[in-house]
């Protein structure tokens, strides 16, 4: 059978392995956090909008484990759908960790034992035969049920009973067995592993050869799992909305208070929208009689996630799987806000002298971007970095003005420019707040439009960051719209209760 056919068909076999590997590595930690946050003591939450009408429901450990498994599978499916670059990755303990040391010691002890057995006179093949059995199972797992010819070939060549008999009679050629294994691996592997297979053929010592075979097999398992993920993605896209909604409903039935933080998120947003607060956001007061009120509250609620205090506020349960994505966008938007603010100050200070000069904006933007790259690291020194930005802006402007025959900045103007730039590091800086509110308004337009044939008009002052801002807006909008599709039934019920409560309090 052709090599490529084997690769394609055997890759699809790994869907189950993909789910296991993904769950065990990338997704388990995420789902455990979700379960830990949601599985609370069976007491009413202080954030519930209405008192519970029945006693708390107690569930068994088995039910909780089954629920956790469902959340894990839901998290994996969600990750595959929303993350086009998702791949299963091998798990490796951290360097220097106890787990890493124990693993290395155990592996070394095993290979040392194998080498001792093979060096005996006559050689003992007990360990080697066990390894061949594991390799055989792995090779068979790469096959589809219809590949009977290859299955029979592997079963015959790696017949453990026959190999054991050959070993007992001193007739076993372990090198020949290893070469068959390598040939089969070469038939199943992805093209990117061809070089690894070639290197296996150059190894002559049995112990190093078996060690290398297992390393390459581990890589092939990951390759097959990722092939299965890519094959699975189109099917998940069609059914993921219903699947995630169903899994979350099952979770909600086991944990009735699993929407507490989602309710509080929407309730707080409704108060802000109805009052027109906060002033520096995209919020604008909306009447309780407006038919657009539920949609307005919902869209503004997503904008709140880009201002979230992740250290002190509990994230809405329905968005826990995307919390890291919202945090990443939040940090990038903060960096872009500061960058746009600095550039606005520079261009307002220099005026027409630098307006439209080719290449200057890119140089200034690159300089600010590099200096702000680590602004969310603990080691970031804001005072030092903003002072450096001020110095470099003055140097760049001085060179540019001189090249084009303009008078350089006086010492007083340089000091004023540096002071304005340094002030941007404060969150309540007026220019920074202005840029931030315009970014919020721009993002809101993406959520309010169902079909984005062209980007919304760009507010003034955002031209230097238009490309980066549009990329974030598209990513943000897609994530929000997908979340709306999945959880719309839950949100509708919550919003009805929230808005009724707000309307009642307003009437009073």
C-alpha positions in Angstrom: 0.0 0.0 0.0 1.4 3.5 -0.8 3.0 5.4 2.0 0.9 8.5 1.8 -2.3 6.4 1.9 -1.1 4.8 5.1 -0.3 8.2 6.6 -3.7 9.7 5.9 -5.8 6.7 7.0 -3.8 5.9 10.0 -3.9 9.6 11.1 -7.7 9.5 11.4 -7.4 6.6 13.9 -5.9 9.0 16.4 -8.9 11.0 17.2 -9.3 9.4 20.6 -5.6 9.7 21.3 -5.8 13.4 20.3 -8.5 14.0 22.9 -6.6 12.1 25.6 -3.3 13.9 24.8 -4.9 17.3 24.5 -6.8 16.7 27.7 -3.7 15.5 29.6 -1.5 18.4 28.5 -2.9 21.7 27.3 -6.5 21.4 28.5 -6.5 19.6 31.8 -5.1 22.5 33.7 -7.7 24.8 32.1 -10.6 22.5 32.9 -9.4 21.9 36.5 -9.4 25.6 37.1 -12.9 25.8 35.8 -14.1 23.0 38.0 -12.3 24.3 41.0 -13.9 27.7 40.5 -17.4 26.3 39.9 -17.6 23.4 42.3 -18.2 25.4 45.5 -19.4 24.5 48.9 -23.1 23.8 48.8 -24.1 27.2 50.2 -25.8 30.1 48.4 -23.5 32.5 46.7 -23.5 36.1 47.9 -23.7 37.2 44.2 -27.0 35.5 43.3 -29.7 37.9 42.2 -32.6 35.9 43.7 -32.7 33.6 46.7 -32.6 29.9 46.1 -36.1 28.3 46.3 -34.8 24.8 47.3 -32.1 23.4 49.4 -28.6 23.0 47.9 -28.2 19.8 45.8 -25.6 17.4 47.1 -23.7 15.4 44.5 -21.5 12.3 44.8 -17.8 12.2 44.1 -18.6 10.0 41.0 -20.9 12.7 39.7 -18.3 15.4 40.2 -15.7 13.3 38.4 -18.1 12.7 35.5 -18.9 16.4 35.4 -15.2 17.3 35.4 -14.6 14.9 32.5 -17.4 16.6 30.5 -15.9 20.0 31.2 -12.5 18.7 30.0 -14.0 17.4 26.8 -15.9 20.7 26.3 -12.7 22.7 26.9 -10.8 20.6 24.4 -13.5 20.9 21.7 -13.7 24.7 22.3 -9.9 25.1 22.1 -9.8 23.2 18.8 -12.6 25.4 17.3 -11.5 28.8 18.4 -7.8 28.3 18.1 -6.8 27.6 14.5 -3.2 27.0 15.6 -4.1 24.5 18.3 -1.9 21.5 18.4 -1.4 18.6 20.8 2.0 18.9 22.5 4.0 16.3 24.4 4.2 16.8 28.1 7.6 17.3 29.6 8.2 17.9 33.3 10.0 21.1 34.2 13.8 21.1 34.2 15.1 20.6 37.7 11.7 19.4 39.1 11.3 16.3 41.2 9.1 14.7 38.6 11.8 15.3 35.9 14.5 13.8 38.1 12.4 10.7 39.0 11.5 10.2 35.4 15.2 10.4 34.2 16.3 8.0 37.0 13.7 5.4 36.2 14.3 5.6 32.5 18.1 5.3 33.0 17.6 2.3 35.3 15.5 0.6 32.7 17.9 1.1 29.9 20.8 0.0 32.1 19.0 -3.2 33.0 18.3 -3.9 29.3 22.0 -3.4 28.5 23.0 -5.8 31.3 20.6 -8.4 30.0 21.8 -8.2 26.4 25.5 -8.4 27.5 24.9 -11.7 29.4 26.2 -14.9 28.0 23.9 -16.1 26.6 21.9 -12.8 26.2 18.6 -12.5 28.0 15.9 -10.9 26.0 13.1 -10.5 28.6 13.1 -6.7 28.6 13.8 -6.5 24.9 10.7 -8.6 24.1 8.5 -6.5 26.3 9.7 -3.4 24.4 8.9 -5.1 21.1 5.4 -5.8 22.4 4.9 -2.1 23.2 6.2 -1.1 19.8 3.9 -3.6 18.2 0.9 -2.1 19.9 1.9 1.4 18.9 2.3 0.4 15.2 -1.0 -1.4 15.2 -2.7 1.7 16.7 -1.6 3.7 13.6 -3.7 1.4 11.4 -7.3 1.6 10.3 -9.5 -1.5 10.5 -9.5 -1.9 6.8 -5.7 -2.2 6.5 -5.7 -6.0 7.0 -2.6 -6.7 4.9 -0.4 -4.4 7.0 -1.9 -5.7 10.2 -1.1 -9.3 9.3 2.4 -8.3 8.3 3.1 -6.7 11.7 1.4 -9.5 13.6 3.6 -12.1 11.8 6.9 -10.2 12.0 6.4 -9.2 15.6 4.9 -12.5 16.9 6.0 -12.3 20.5 5.5 -16.1 21.1 7.7 -16.9 18.2 10.3 -14.3 19.2 10.3 -15.8 22.7 10.9 -19.2 21.3 13.7 -17.9 19.1 15.3 -16.3 22.1 15.1 -19.4 24.2 16.8 -21.4 21.4 19.5 -18.8 20.8 18.2 -18.1 17.3 16.8 -14.5 17.8 18.3 -11.8 15.6 17.2 -8.7 17.5 18.8 -6.4 14.9 16.5 -7.9 12.2 13.5 -7.3 14.3 14.6 -3.7 14.9 15.1 -3.1 11.2 11.5 -4.3 10.4 10.2 -1.9 13.1 12.1 1.0 11.5 10.8 0.1 8.0 7.2 0.1 9.4 7.8 3.4 11.1 9.1 4.8 7.8 5.9 3.8 6.1 3.7 5.4 8.7 5.6 8.6 9.6 4.9 12.1 8.3 7.4 13.5 5.8 8.9 15.7 8.5 10.0 12.5 10.3 11.9 11.0 7.4 15.2 12.5 8.7 14.6 10.9 12.1 14.0 7.5 10.4 17.2 7.9 8.4 19.2 8.5 11.6 17.6 5.3 13.2 19.1 3.3 10.3 22.6 4.5 11.2 22.4 3.3 14.9 24.0 -0.1 15.3 24.0 -0.7 19.1 20.7 -2.2 20.3 20.1 -0.2 23.4 20.7 3.3 21.9 18.6 2.1 18.9 15.6 1.1 21.0 15.8 4.4 23.0 15.8 6.3 19.7 12.9 4.2 18.3 10.7 5.1 21.3 11.6 8.8 21.0 10.6 8.8 17.3 7.4 6.8 18.1 6.4 9.5 20.6 6.8 12.1 18.0 4.8 10.1 15.5 2.0 9.8 18.1 1.8 13.5 18.4 1.9 13.9 14.6 -1.0 11.5 14.2 -2.9 13.2 17.0 -2.5 16.6 15.3 -3.5 15.2 12.0 -6.7 13.9 13.7 -7.3 17.4 15.2 -7.0 19.1 11.8 -9.4 16.5 10.3 -11.8 16.9 13.2 -11.9 20.7 13.2 -14.4 21.1 10.2 -16.8 18.6 11.9 -16.5 20.4 15.2 -17.2 23.7 13.6 -20.6 22.4 12.5 -21.6 20.9 15.9 -19.5 22.7 18.5 -22.2 25.3 19.4 -24.8 22.6 20.3 -22.1 20.4 21.9 -20.7 23.1 24.2 -24.2 24.3 25.1 -25.3 20.7 26.0 -22.2 20.1 28.1 -22.6 23.3 30.0 -26.3 22.5 30.6 -25.2 19.1 32.0 -22.7 20.9 34.3 -25.4 23.5 35.3 -27.8 20.7 36.3 -25.1 19.3 38.7 -24.1 22.8 40.0 -27.1 25.1 40.0 -25.0 28.1 41.2 -22.5 27.8 38.2 -23.7 31.1 36.7 -23.3 33.3 39.8 -20.4 35.3 38.4 -22.0 35.5 35.0 -25.1 37.1 36.6 -23.1 39.6 38.5 -21.1 40.5 35.4 -24.3 41.3 33.5 -25.9 43.0 36.5 -23.0 45.3 37.0 -22.9 46.1 33.3 -26.7 46.9 33.2 -26.2 49.4 36.0 -23.4 51.1 34.1 -25.3 51.2 30.8 -28.5 52.6 32.4 -26.6 55.3 34.3 -24.1 56.1 31.5 -21.1 55.2 33.6 -18.2 55.0 33.6 -17.5 58.3 31.9 -14.2 57.2 30.3 -15.8 54.1 28.6 -17.9 53.6 25.5 -21.0 53.5 27.7 -23.9 55.8 27.0 -27.1 55.9 29.0 -29.8 53.8 27.5 -33.5 54.0 28.5 -35.1 50.9 30.1 -37.8 51.2 27.5 -35.4 50.9 24.6 -35.8 47.6 22.6 -32.0 47.7 22.1 -31.3 47.6 25.8 -30.6 43.8 26.2 -28.2 43.9 23.2 -26.5 47.1 24.5 -26.0 45.5 27.9 -24.6 42.4 26.4 -22.2 44.1 24.1 -21.0 46.5 26.8 -20.5 43.5 29.1 -17.9 42.1 26.7 -16.1 45.4 26.6 -15.9 45.2 30.4 -13.9 42.0 30.0 -11.1 44.1 28.4 -10.9 46.1 31.6 -11.1 43.2 33.9 -9.2 43.1 37.2 -8.1 39.4 36.9 -6.4 39.5 40.3 -9.5 40.5 42.4 -12.6 39.8 40.2 -14.1 36.4 39.4 -14.4 35.9 35.7 -17.8 34.9 34.2 -18.2 31.2 34.2 -19.3 31.0 30.6 -16.1 32.7 29.4 -13.5 30.9 31.6 -12.2 28.9 28.7 -11.3 32.1 26.9 -10.1 34.1 30.0 -6.4 33.9 28.8 -7.4 35.3 25.4 -9.3 38.2 26.9 -6.4 38.9 29.2 -4.0 38.8 26.2 -6.2 41.3 24.2 -6.5 43.5 27.3 -2.8 43.8 27.7 -2.2 44.4 24.0 -4.8 47.1 24.0 -3.2 48.8 27.0 0.1 48.8 25.1 -1.5 50.2 22.0 -3.3 52.9 24.0 0.0 54.1 25.5 1.7 54.0 22.1 -1.0 56.0 20.4 -1.0 58.5 23.2 2.7 59.0 23.0 2.6 59.4 19.2 -0.3 61.9 19.5 1.7 64.0 21.9 4.8 63.9 19.7 3.0 65.0 16.6 1.0 67.7 18.4 4.2 69.1 19.9 6.1 69.2 16.6 3.2 70.3 14.5 3.4 70.6 10.7 7.2 70.4 10.8 7.0 66.6 10.8 3.6 66.0 9.4 3.6 63.5 6.5 7.4 62.8 6.6 8.0 59.4 5.2 9.3 56.8 7.6 9.3 58.9 10.7 6.1 57.5 12.1 7.3 53.9 11.7 10.6 54.7 13.4 8.9 56.4 16.3 6.3 53.6 16.6 8.9 50.9 16.5 11.0 52.6 19.2 8.0 53.0 21.5 6.8 49.4 20.8 10.2 47.9 21.7 10.4 49.8 25.0 6.8 48.8 25.9 7.2 45.1 24.9 7.7 44.0 28.6 5.3 46.4 30.2 3.3 43.6 31.8 6.3 41.8 33.3 7.0 42.2 37.0 10.5 43.5 36.1 9.1 46.4 34.1 10.2 49.8 35.5 7.7 52.3 34.4 9.5 55.4 35.5 12.7 54.4 33.8 11.0 53.2 30.6 8.9 56.3 30.1 11.9 58.5 30.8 13.7 56.6 28.1 10.8 57.0 25.7 10.9 60.8 26.2 14.6 61.0 25.6 14.4 58.9 22.4 11.5 60.9 21.1 13.4 64.1 21.6 16.5 62.7 19.8 14.4 61.4 16.9 12.6 64.7 16.5 15.9 66.7 16.8 17.5 64.7 13.9 14.4 64.9 11.8 13.9 68.6 12.2 17.6 69.3 11.5 17.5 67.2 8.3 14.5 69.2 7.0 15.8 72.6 7.8 13.7 73.3 10.9 14.9 74.7 14.2 15.5 72.1 16.8 13.4 71.9 19.9 14.5 74.3 22.7 15.4 72.9 26.1 12.1 74.0 27.5 10.1 72.4 24.7 12.0 69.2 25.2 11.3 69.2 28.9 7.7 69.8 28.3 7.5 67.0 25.8 9.2 64.6 28.2 6.9 65.6 30.9 3.8 64.9 28.8 5.1 61.5 27.7 6.0 60.6 31.3 2.5 61.5 32.4 1.0 59.0 30.0 2.1 56.2 32.4 -0.8 57.2 34.7 -4.1 55.6 34.0 -6.0 58.8 34.6 -4.0 60.9 32.2 -6.4 62.9 30.0 -4.8 62.0 26.7 -4.6 58.3 27.6 -8.2 58.3 28.7 -9.2 60.0 25.4 -7.4 57.4 23.3 -8.8 54.6 25.4 -12.4 55.8 25.1 -12.0 56.0 21.3 -10.6 52.5 21.2 -13.6 51.2 23.2 -16.0 53.0 20.8 -14.2 51.4 17.9 -14.5 47.9 19.3 -18.1 48.5 20.2 -18.9 49.1 16.5 -17.5 45.7 15.6 -20.0 44.1 18.1 -23.0 46.2 17.0 -22.6 45.3 13.3 -23.6 41.7 12.4 -21.8 41.7 9.1 -18.5 43.5 8.8 -18.0 44.1 5.1 -15.6 46.9 6.0 -14.1 48.0 9.2 -15.9 50.9 11.1 -14.5 54.4 10.7 -11.4 54.9 12.6 -11.6 57.6 15.4 -9.1 60.4 15.3 -5.7 59.7 16.9 -5.8 55.9 16.2 -4.2 55.9 12.7 -0.7 54.9 13.9 -2.2 51.7 15.5 -4.9 51.0 12.9 -3.5 47.7 11.7 -2.9 46.2 15.1 -6.3 47.6 16.4 -8.2 46.0 13.5 -6.6 42.6 14.1 -7.6 42.7 17.7 -11.1 43.9 16.9 -11.7 41.1 14.4 -10.4 38.5 16.9 -12.5 40.1 19.7 -15.6 40.1 17.6 -15.3 36.5 16.5 -14.7 35.3 20.0 -17.7 37.3 21.3 -20.0 36.2 18.6 -19.1 32.5 19.1 -19.7 32.9 22.8 -23.1 34.5 22.1 -24.1 31.6 19.9 -23.2 29.0 22.5 -24.7 30.6 25.6 -27.5 32.7 24.2 -30.3 30.8 26.0 -28.6 31.3 29.4 -27.8 35.0 28.7 -31.4 35.7 27.6 -32.8 34.3 30.9 -30.3 36.2 33.0 -30.7 39.5 31.1 -34.5 39.3 31.5 -34.2 39.0 35.3 -31.4 41.6 35.5 -33.3 44.2 33.5 -36.6 43.6 35.4 -34.7 44.1 38.6 -33.1 47.3 37.4 -36.4 48.6 36.0 -38.1 47.9 39.4 -35.4 49.7 41.3 -35.7 52.7 38.9 -39.4 52.9 39.4 -39.0 53.0 43.1 
